[in-house]
């Protein structure tokens, strides 16, 4: 609904600017390819994003060096407690914590993790003792990648992790079996990639500001849209 509302807002603004013909309709018309191109051109001309400087790119790179590593991977196994519609999340979390505690005690049997994965995990890997094999940052949910690869303070060590890891899929008990550190890329090797990331972030922010201004100038009923009543400075 928000996408439809924003598209109609752009269409009406283009009509007001003389870029599209007026249509006597009571319902937002479906746009053809030519009309969409007109709107895209209008937005592109209004939203100008300067190219990031070398200094800005260098600062961004320095703050996120661990995101520019190639070849890093971990061999892990997990037990997934999936959050599905209607599930009692609190009770599921308690259930997962109990299983985790049993794996962190003294003299834990070597086969206990695989046994619990087979009994409790909602992942297809439960039949292989929860073994996910070797995975890199691009192979898993962003929340899991952040924990396994992009920690800036204390990197994740080997063994069963002492806390549940929460992702969009549910709660995970993670056991890191092996790790490949990979190779850190120098700034010169990723300069263009960093610049593209910065430009994309700046454009997304500028587009949000542009749409907020249009909403602030319009009468919108029936849906809540972010609005601004004065020009915003990026």
Beta strands, then each sheet from edge to edge (+ up, - down):
strand 1: 69-70
strand 2: 73-82
strand 3: 131-135
strand 4: 159-160
strand 5: 165-167
strand 6: 170-180
strand 7: 183-184
sheet 1: 1+ 7-
sheet 2: 3+ 2- 6+ 4-
sheet 3: 3+ 2- 6+ 5-
end
